[in-house]
Amino acid sequence: MNIGQASKASGVTQKMIRYYESIGLIKDVERSENGYRTYAPNDIHTLAFIRRARHLGFSIEQIQALMALWRDEARSSAEVKAIAKIHIAELQAKIEELAAMQRTLEHLVACCAGDDRPDCPIIDDLSAKAEAPAKATPARSNGRHRAQPRV
């Protein structure tokens, strides 16, 4: 099957198929006499594996490691689990970072009058000169969030 058919069958765009091939994530596929790529069912299975792994947020490097383990029938599931556990820790760190960003924005929005005056704590915060990135871990008081002072 050609790249368009492979794209439809695997759910991976043609552009990404070419990219995965260029970085060696998928092996060089067969080419017809006229130079067009031809994909076998095994190639589609590999592309679907990559798509699912990317959907779960695994990095290209993690996918390479997972694919090597997938192809290794002598693998231990402990190796696969270790990669997944590392990824879970990375996801948790991102979740915490996003939650901190949300708390900060909620605080700034709550402090903004949202009226016709130009004074705006959101703009003030965004335009403040920061020596170091502020950690957004607001304290709770009376059900409202308070931003931590800048250092």
N, C-alpha and C positions, 0 to 999 in steps of 0.2 A: 504494500500500500504506500501511497505517496505521503508527503508531509502534511498535506491538508487533511487527508483521511486519518492519519496518525493523530493529528491535533484533535479532531472530532472524537476519535475513539478513546483518547487518553484524558481529554479535558485540559491539555496543556497547549498554550498558544504556539503557533509556528515560530514566532520570535524566540520564545523561551526554549523550544526544542533546539533551535540552532545555537542558542547560548549554552545550554547544557552540553551540547556536543562540543562546542568550542573550548569549554573548560574541562572536558574529559569526564563529566559526570555520567554521560552515556557514551558508550563506545562508538567508534566510527561505524556508521551504518553502511549497509551495502549500497552500491550505486549502480544504476542501470547503465547501459551502454551510452545513453545520451547525457549521463552525469547526474541524473536526478536521484535523490535519496529514496531508498525503498525500505520500508519498515516491516519487520516480522512481528508476529504476536508477542514474542518475548520482549521486543523493544517497547511495545505498547504497555506491557505489564510493568516494565521498568519505569516508564514515564508516569504511569498511574501511581507507582510507589513514591516517586519524587513529588508528584502533585500532592499526595496525601501528607507526606512529611512536611512539605512547605506550608500546607494548610495548618498543620500543628505548630508551625513556627520554628522548626528546626533550621539551623544554619546550613549553608552549603557544605561546610566542613563536617558537621554532624551527619548530614545525609550521606556524604561519602563514606564515613565510618559505618553507618547503619547499612548501607548497601554492601559494603565489604562483608559485614557480618551476615547479611541476608544470603549472600552467595556462598558463604562458608558453612557447609553442613556440619563441620566439627566445632562450630562456635558454641560458646556457653551463653545461656540466657543472661548470666550475670553481667556480661560485657554490654549487652543491649540495655539492660536495666540501668547500668551505671550511666550510660549516655542520656537516657530518659530522665534520670534523677537530676543530673546536672542541668538539663534543660528546664525541668520543673523549678529548680532554684533560680535560674535566670528569669523565668516567667514571673515568679513571686517577687523578685526584685523590681521588675518592670511594673507590676501591679501596685506595689508600695509607692513607687515613684509617681505613677499616675494618680494614686489616691492623694498623695501630698500636693500634687499640682491642683487637683480638684478642690481640696480644702482651702488652699491659698486663693484660688479664683472665687470660691464661694464667699470667703471673707471680704475680698476686695469688692465684689458685687454688692454685698450687704452694706458696705461702708459708703458706696457711691449713691448719692442722692438721685441721680438719674433725672435731673431737672434741666432747666435752661441755662444754669450757671456753668461757667467753664471749669470750675474746680472738680477734679475727678481723681479719686485715689487710685483708680486702675491705671490711668495715664501716669500719675505720679510714681507709682511703683515700677511701671515699665521703663520710665525714663530716668530712674534713680541710678546714679553712678555706683556700681557695686565693685568693691575691692575683691570680693570672693562670692561665688554663687551662694545665695541664701538657701538654707535647708528649710523647706516648708513643712514644719510640723507644728501647726497651731495648737495652742493650749485650749482647753474647753473651760468656759466660764459662763454660767447662766444660759446654757444652751447655745451660746454664740461662739464663733471661732475668733481667736486673736492671733494675728501673725506674729511670729517671733521677730524680735528686733534684729536689724541687720548688724553684721559684725564688721 
